[in-house]
Amino acid sequence: MSLSRIQTTLLSGDISDSVLRSLLVPPAPTDLTVTGGNEQVLLSWVAPTVLAQTPITDYTVQFSTNSGSTWTTFSDGTSTATSATVTGLTNGTGYIFRVAAVNGVGTGAYSSATSSVTPGDVFRAIPTMTSLTSPSGEVSGVNNIESPTFHPRWMAFHDASSTWAQFQRAGFNNPARTLQYAFPEGQKSRATGYMLRVAFPGYGEPPNQWKFFGSDNLTDWTLLDSRSGQSFSSGSPSSNFTLASPANYTAYRWVFQDVSDLGDSILIATVQLLE
């Protein structure tokens, strides 16, 4: 909208309330983008240019699950920020979004609708770890030989076949050997499976049975996968394992065992989630 257009309209004598309103409300925002998350979508846009006399005071954000046949307004309070996080959405459902600017005259034109985005359809790989807490998240576990020079557990996420985490137990220990990674607070990873690479340095043994769990609070764990009778060879030290249903958790845990469990070391070279 321009001042010259308003002047032209006024001079023409066409000064009905509806015409003035259409000229004074904001134009549509532009460059609306969306990024899916867990039960939420992040939106950002470019504010329209308005007259100084009619500043933007708010934005209205709407979403639709039926290709725009009907729209629902997201209640996010009053803000002039050019971004918003729409929460309370359903993972696995497709949404489209549009945004309109608001000023003292009313609500302006809506932006073009976005392409469909599906909350929950997000993948975060476990980063290449260089310590228990670097570069992000935290590695933990039990029954692991832990020293600066002797295959600490974070090396399972070091993404290199030449390094490995060594899990060992004495005869009096519980036979479970646990490896765990937790994403930073507020983050989750949606995974359809995981990759496991074992090490063959001439001692120790690969695992032949294990269980895979997910958790959102590090207390309650959901069993996602259970394997037994697995075998690895020096020619095929890695395998991908597909989950029956995609998982979406903030932490994942592998519990390794061996059928004999006579105290031999289990050597894990690399573990990664799969998209």
HELIX and SHEET records of a PDB file:
HELIX    1   1 LEU A    3  SER A   12  1                                  10    
HELIX    2   2 ASP A   17  LEU A   24  1                                   8    
HELIX    3   3 ARG A  153  PHE A  157  5                                   5    
SHEET    1   A 3 THR A  30  GLY A  37  0                                        
SHEET    2   A 3 GLN A  40  VAL A  46 -1                                        
SHEET    3   A 3 SER A  83  THR A  87 -1                                        
SHEET    1   B 4 THR A  72  THR A  73  0                                        
SHEET    2   B 4 ILE A  56  SER A  64 -1                                        
SHEET    3   B 4 ILE A  96  ASN A 103 -1                                        
SHEET    4   B 4 THR A 107  TYR A 110 -1                                        
SHEET    1   C 5 GLU A 138  VAL A 142  0                                        
SHEET    2   C 5 ARG A 177  ALA A 182 -1                                        
SHEET    3   C 5 ALA A 251  GLN A 257 -1                                        
SHEET    4   C 5 GLN A 209  SER A 215 -1                                        
SHEET    5   C 5 THR A 222  ARG A 227 -1                                        
SHEET    1   D 4 ALA A 165  PHE A 167  0                                        
SHEET    2   D 4 ILE A 266  LEU A 274 -1                                        
SHEET    3   D 4 SER A 189  VAL A 198 -1                                        
SHEET    4   D 4 SER A 238  TYR A 249 -1                                        
END                                                                             
